C-alpha cells in the first residue's frame, strides 16, 4: 500500500515473523516409532492424541510410562472418551510431533 506524508511517498507492507521453532520440520511418528517412547528404563514417555504426539515424561500423573492403566508409547485418542478429565489436559503437555 502506498501512503503519502509531507516527508514523501511511502510503501507499506506486512511481514509475518516466524519463530525458529516453526521453521524446523515437524517430527512425524509412525505407530512403531511412537511405541519406542514408552517411559521405561529411562526412555521418554510420549502419547498420541488426535494426530499429535505429546511428551508426558515430566507429568506427575505418569510414572514409568503408565497413567491409570494407560501406557505411554501408544495412540490414546480412543481412550480419552472414557477419561475422567477433559482433553484440555493434553494441551498442557508439550507437542513433540505428529502421527504419520
Protein Blocks (a to p, Z undefined) as FASTA:
>chain_A
ZZddfkbccdddddddddfklmpccddddfklmmmmnopghiacdddeehiacdfklpmk
bgghiaehiaehiafklmmmmpcbdfklmmmpccfbdcZZ
